[in-house]
Amino acid sequence: MPQTTFTKSKVPFSWPSMPSFVPYRLRRKLRSKLRSRQSPASGLATLQTSFSPADTLRSLRAHRWSYYDGQYLILMIFGIFSLCIIETPGPLFKTFVATLLLTSLTLPITRQFFLPFLPIACWLILFYACRFIPGEWRPPIWVKVLPTLENIFYGANLSNILSAHKHVVLDVLAWLPYGIAHYGAPFVCSAIMFIFSAPGTVPVFARSLGYMNLIGVLIQLLFPCSPPWYENMYGLAPANYAMKGSPAGLARIDKLFGIDLYTSTFTASPVVFGAFPSLHAGCATLEALFMSHVFPSLRPLFVIYTLWIWWATMYLSHHYAVDLIGGGLLAAVTFYVAKAKFLPRRQGDKLFRWDYDYTEFGDVPEGYTYGLADIDADFHGNSDSDEWTIGSSSSISGRSSTGSISPIDEVQSLWEGETVTSHSDHEQSR
């Protein structure tokens, strides 16, 4: 008896799409509400789980290169320069570190974390390599510039005034933000923003932190200035690169707890004469600006933390007030450039990252609303972009006067998740 099989009949033509008189923005918002009731999770929050390098190669082939990709050439130049001048550890260990980093960029599951981390890695390697830069390659050290500016701008040396009256309680209050919170705050802020901010915020924060510190170290190398502790120890006598660093007020913390942590660390600092700009002040300011972007109602708390660490830097005789202004300005410029171009906008009705079903980038134009009268061609084009490029165009979210919008009702790309600082966090792949 012959066996009968049943197959679906194929329609030789496609049904024409019915015209819709409902604006696309309104339809998108309705779909968003309906889907949010079905599942609280959003595809925007998805992280990569693939271990296949083929996914990376496929995305690179589909990538649309732009001038923003020049950042990786710059980072590569600094990285190669740093690895070449580093004397210890030896070539074997340096090759191992470089191989490990390249491998992490090849696997999608690790690339989503290490690609935004590249500027931070470059800054850390360059900072460590500074100890091996020959003195004859460096410019002369400025000893009198910062004290002179301090007196011109403020009429006195604020660092000396604040550090004149010492007490163990004040030492601990200054040590907590300067010696503890400063090093842990980036991790804490990243974890909090990963949960409570729009997807794509943490990579922008990571890149901003890395580039700000990288620029700060370059300024310190090209414009070396002595800190307040040098003036307290040597006056305004000329300085040279053979001099060791000093823990200044942190030496009292080592004595208080019977340890040798800050004395040995600051004595062997790679950048002894890096007073200007203060990267302690810059990091605190940048963290406060990003956290204020995510939690506007807590802005006074972040301002208090910033002022606290600013006071600590002067009380411990590590920076002049003009150093803090320089670090704060560097952080502010970095943040507002990122906010205007790459930082996802906060949506007041969203609490967790998983609540977002679309993201917008750039500053909100004056008078911008989601009303029916605001119907424009925000959704056009069909390009494949990814997290390799900051500011690349999106296959779904076009650039317009309202910034870019990335809905999730499309096929997700290989570059989705917490990987991007561009306008194309989550896009359709070919």
VOGU-3710 file (C-alpha; in Angstrom, 3 decimals, decimal comma):
1> mpqttftksk> 0,000/0,000/0,000  1,619/3,284/-1,044  2,391/5,716/1,765  0,679/9,080/1,556  2,496/12,212/2,660  0,958/15,591/3,200  2,798/18,815/2,458  1,817/22,434/2,667  0,739/23,949/-0,587  2,849/26,841/-1,735
11> vpfswpsmps> 1,160/30,031/-2,766  2,754/31,265/-6,014  2,370/34,869/-5,035  2,653/37,025/-1,951  -0,233/38,924/-0,483  0,116/42,657/-0,806  0,616/44,522/2,438  -2,386/46,425/3,625  -1,870/50,148/4,076  -1,949/51,357/7,631
21> fvpyrlrrkl> -3,282/54,716/8,649  -1,845/54,499/12,150  1,482/56,329/12,511  4,460/54,071/12,958  5,479/55,662/16,261  2,063/54,954/17,736  2,085/51,377/16,444  5,538/50,865/17,929  4,464/52,122/21,329  1,357/49,920/21,269
31> rsklrsrqsp> 3,442/46,878/20,392  5,817/47,818/23,177  3,062/47,880/25,783  1,557/44,609/24,578  4,885/42,822/24,572  5,870/44,206/27,961  2,783/42,542/29,389  3,756/39,244/27,821  7,388/39,251/28,957  9,266/41,652/31,206
41> asglatlqts> 12,566/40,915/29,488  13,760/42,910/26,525  15,938/41,752/23,667  18,035/44,859/24,143  19,392/43,398/27,366  20,578/40,181/25,747  24,246/39,273/26,171  26,286/37,224/23,731  26,830/33,530/24,513  28,611/32,425/21,343
51> fspadtlrsl> 32,163/31,054/21,440  32,495/30,895/17,659  35,113/33,170/16,037  33,152/32,768/12,808  30,491/35,085/14,229  33,127/37,757/14,741  34,478/37,363/11,216  30,969/37,470/9,778  30,211/40,697/11,611  33,513/42,263/10,559
61> rahrwsyydg> 32,738/41,508/6,913  29,351/43,184/7,295  30,805/46,132/9,200  30,660/49,541/7,527  33,979/51,205/8,267  34,092/54,901/9,085  36,501/57,450/10,496  35,395/56,457/13,993  37,309/53,221/13,512  40,512/55,269/13,635
71> qylilmifgi> 40,293/55,017/17,425  41,530/51,429/17,228  44,530/52,460/15,178  45,401/55,063/17,815  44,957/52,552/20,638  47,104/50,049/18,761  49,906/52,611/18,346  49,916/53,435/22,054  49,739/49,749/22,952  52,663/48,755/20,720
81> fslciietpg> 54,742/51,703/21,956  54,074/50,795/25,581  54,847/47,111/25,126  58,067/47,944/23,297  59,511/50,189/26,010  58,406/48,044/28,964  61,487/46,239/30,245  59,876/44,069/32,907  58,072/41,728/32,616  59,894/40,188/29,670
91> plfktfvatl> 58,849/39,515/26,068  57,269/36,143/26,842  54,792/37,596/29,320  54,035/40,600/27,086  53,330/38,253/24,171  51,039/36,206/26,392  49,068/39,307/27,464  48,718/40,527/23,864  47,579/37,082/22,714  45,058/36,871/25,528
101> lltsltlpit> 43,615/40,268/24,617  43,346/39,402/20,921  41,655/36,108/21,789  39,116/37,910/23,960  38,251/40,132/20,984  37,780/37,101/18,747  35,202/35,276/20,859  31,783/37,002/20,926  31,114/36,029/24,546  34,216/37,904/25,733
111> rqfflpflpi> 34,335/40,566/23,002  31,223/42,259/24,383  33,170/43,093/27,544  36,729/43,585/26,290  35,979/45,791/23,286  34,689/48,709/25,407  37,528/47,921/27,840  40,236/48,612/25,232  40,693/52,329/26,102  41,030/51,421/29,791
121> acwlilfyac> 43,553/48,686/28,974  45,542/51,100/26,817  45,575/53,701/29,599  46,734/51,182/32,224  49,509/49,819/29,997  50,701/53,315/29,073  50,619/54,406/32,712  52,766/51,444/33,724  55,115/52,025/30,780  55,804/55,611/31,865
131> rfipgewrpp> 58,409/54,404/34,363  60,513/53,095/31,454  60,463/56,277/29,335  64,029/57,687/29,344  64,478/61,057/31,038  66,068/62,558/27,934  62,827/61,950/26,046  60,832/63,950/28,580  60,256/67,705/28,887  61,525/69,672/31,908
141> iwvkvlptle> 59,525/69,535/35,119  57,493/72,603/36,069  57,879/73,303/39,784  56,632/76,877/40,129  53,704/76,913/37,688  51,019/75,311/39,840  51,847/77,183/43,092  51,882/80,436/41,114  48,515/79,701/39,496  47,161/78,721/42,893
151> nifyganlsn> 48,072/82,095/44,334  46,827/83,996/41,284  43,425/82,299/41,167  42,737/81,823/44,878  45,113/84,221/46,620  46,665/81,404/48,675  47,779/77,786/48,541  44,565/75,961/49,387  46,283/72,602/49,698  48,646/73,901/52,376
161> ilsahkhvvl> 45,787/75,566/54,205  43,644/72,406/54,247  46,536/70,154/55,263  47,864/72,478/57,976  45,598/71,030/60,681  45,992/67,245/60,819  44,013/64,770/62,893  43,590/61,028/62,763  39,848/61,392/62,114  40,514/63,708/59,179
171> dvlawlpygi> 43,167/61,279/57,917  40,635/58,449/57,818  37,958/60,655/56,253  40,388/61,606/53,498  41,715/58,068/53,053  38,268/56,501/52,501  37,499/58,294/49,217  41,080/58,787/47,996  42,610/55,443/48,884  39,576/53,128/48,805
181> ahygapfvcs> 36,513/54,471/46,986  38,504/55,842/44,047  39,651/52,359/43,017  36,344/50,590/43,605  33,928/53,240/42,334  34,265/52,374/38,601  33,260/48,760/39,287  30,400/49,741/41,585  29,089/52,354/39,141  29,332/49,911/36,229
191> aimfifsapg> 27,395/47,238/38,122  24,671/49,679/39,144  24,370/51,180/35,665  24,303/47,724/34,095  21,119/46,960/36,045  19,339/50,306/36,197  20,371/52,206/33,046  19,530/51,883/29,374  21,393/49,129/27,499  24,601/50,510/26,069
201> tvpvfarslg> 25,283/52,913/28,951  28,050/50,862/30,585  30,164/50,563/27,393  29,952/54,341/26,907  31,025/54,824/30,527  33,931/52,394/30,083  35,186/54,102/26,935  34,753/57,560/28,458  36,695/56,550/31,562  39,470/55,034/29,471
211> ymnligvliq> 39,857/57,909/27,036  39,686/60,532/29,788  42,463/58,857/31,764  44,496/58,223/28,621  44,337/61,922/27,716  45,139/62,817/31,317  48,293/60,675/31,361  49,428/62,187/28,051  48,991/65,689/29,513  50,982/64,654/32,577
221> llfpcsppwy> 53,780/63,361/30,347  53,893/66,475/28,164  53,308/68,962/31,000  54,934/67,453/34,120  54,268/69,435/37,282  55,293/68,877/40,877  52,540/68,211/43,470  52,138/69,946/46,856  54,129/67,296/48,727  57,179/68,207/46,624
231> enmyglapan> 56,896/71,844/47,664  56,584/70,762/51,296  59,718/68,595/51,046  61,985/70,510/48,641  60,464/73,959/48,309  60,681/75,321/44,769  64,045/73,722/43,980  64,365/72,221/40,485  63,147/68,630/40,150  64,463/65,734/38,103
241> yamkgspagl> 63,094/62,367/37,012  65,453/60,444/39,276  63,427/61,550/42,312  61,063/59,075/43,928  57,418/59,703/44,609  55,843/60,230/48,020  52,651/58,979/49,679  52,354/62,369/51,426  49,382/62,214/53,819  48,726/58,551/53,061
251> aridklfgid> 51,911/57,670/54,948  49,946/58,405/58,109  47,412/55,745/57,079  50,186/53,169/56,685  51,455/54,096/60,121  47,961/53,994/61,618  47,214/50,479/60,374  50,796/49,199/60,550  51,038/48,423/56,836  53,288/49,388/53,958
261> lytstftasp> 50,768/49,807/51,145  50,659/53,431/50,054  54,276/54,220/50,931  55,707/51,570/48,640  53,093/52,170/45,913  53,435/55,939/45,628  57,202/55,884/46,083  57,485/53,719/42,964  54,827/55,618/41,018  55,349/55,529/37,219
271> vvfgafpslh> 54,320/59,202/36,962  55,833/61,059/39,921  55,241/64,530/38,507  51,688/64,031/37,290  49,940/66,605/39,440  48,039/68,222/36,579  45,346/67,268/35,838  44,133/65,360/38,873  42,728/62,066/37,606  41,311/61,358/41,061
281> agcatlealf> 39,169/64,464/40,608  38,474/63,580/36,976  37,282/60,064/37,752  35,062/61,236/40,600  33,532/63,932/38,404  32,955/61,548/35,498  31,349/58,969/37,772  29,117/61,626/39,311  28,009/62,862/35,881  27,148/59,383/34,613
291> mshvfpslrp> 25,374/58,412/37,814  23,446/61,687/37,760  22,401/60,865/34,203  20,968/57,559/35,397  19,621/58,805/38,750  18,837/62,538/38,403  17,136/62,701/41,797  20,360/61,563/43,521  22,536/64,250/41,933  23,193/66,048/45,273
301> lfviytlwiw> 24,597/62,809/46,700  27,026/62,438/43,797  28,069/66,073/44,092  28,854/65,527/47,771  31,018/62,505/46,888  32,887/64,541/44,279  33,539/67,400/46,681  34,608/64,872/49,337  37,306/63,368/47,137  38,364/66,830/45,940
311> watmylshhy> 38,920/67,864/49,555  40,806/64,623/50,258  43,282/65,201/47,415  44,244/68,582/48,845  44,230/67,516/52,499  46,603/64,645/51,692  48,901/67,066/49,784  48,601/65,208/46,476  47,074/67,978/44,371  46,576/71,705/44,156
321> avdligggll> 43,096/73,147/43,633  43,987/74,062/40,055  44,702/70,360/39,407  41,178/69,526/40,502  39,704/72,117/38,158  41,722/70,673/35,297  40,587/67,125/36,061  36,985/68,212/36,485  36,965/70,083/33,176  38,490/67,091/31,379
331> aavtfyvaka> 35,792/64,841/32,831  33,006/67,283/31,940  34,159/67,599/28,328  34,414/63,816/28,035  30,947/63,263/29,467  29,115/65,874/27,411  30,741/64,713/24,180  29,618/61,169/25,001  26,168/62,373/26,011  25,668/64,379/22,828
341> kflprrqgdk> 26,725/61,558/20,498  26,695/58,110/22,040  25,028/57,895/25,460  21,541/56,300/25,481  18,843/58,568/26,809  17,222/57,779/30,101  13,524/56,939/29,962  11,730/57,980/33,119  9,182/55,160/33,053  11,878/52,455/32,893
351> lfrwdydyte> 13,534/51,146/36,054  15,693/48,233/34,872  17,659/47,652/31,684  15,316/44,784/30,846  12,391/47,214/30,660  13,804/48,979/27,584  12,398/47,943/24,220  14,135/50,742/22,304  16,939/53,203/22,955  17,567/56,751/21,800
361> fgdvpegyty> 20,891/58,538/21,563  22,007/62,139/21,714  20,613/65,202/23,428  16,868/65,747/23,359  16,043/68,535/20,900  14,006/71,446/22,195  10,297/70,796/21,874  10,783/67,110/21,027  7,720/64,995/21,758  6,204/61,686/20,765
371> gladidadfh> 2,969/63,247/19,654  1,142/62,251/16,469  2,215/65,505/14,890  5,855/64,422/15,164  5,843/61,883/12,361  9,072/61,782/10,449  11,282/59,253/8,739  13,174/58,044/11,755  13,280/54,508/10,479  15,085/54,129/7,229
381> gnsdsdewti> 18,183/52,640/5,702  19,475/49,101/5,898  23,073/48,995/7,054  24,951/46,547/9,211  26,859/48,272/11,959  28,162/47,102/15,252  30,051/47,940/18,375  33,370/48,245/16,580  32,461/51,787/15,595  31,268/54,584/17,844
391> gssssisgrs> 28,662/56,619/16,065  27,978/54,200/13,238  24,631/54,230/11,527  21,918/51,772/12,346  19,989/49,482/10,073  16,815/50,301/11,921  17,539/53,552/13,689  18,341/56,378/11,344  19,881/59,647/12,377  17,534/62,535/12,528
401> stgsispide> 16,945/65,639/14,558  15,622/63,450/17,347  18,644/61,213/17,627  18,510/57,527/16,817  16,039/54,957/17,969  16,608/51,211/18,125  13,404/49,141/18,354  13,629/45,449/19,074  10,919/44,122/16,827  13,540/43,019/14,319
411> vqslwegetv> 16,092/40,223/14,104  18,865/40,836/16,618  22,414/41,211/15,348  25,612/39,575/16,415  26,587/42,741/18,217  23,613/43,146/20,520  23,868/43,315/24,258  26,097/45,250/26,603  28,761/45,716/23,948  28,203/48,940/22,162
421> tshsdheqsr> 28,902/52,604/22,451  27,486/53,386/19,076  24,008/54,166/17,860  23,568/50,593/16,772  23,350/48,584/19,952  20,930/46,097/18,563  20,417/45,900/14,885  19,341/43,652/12,102  22,091/41,493/10,613  22,173/40,503/6,985
//
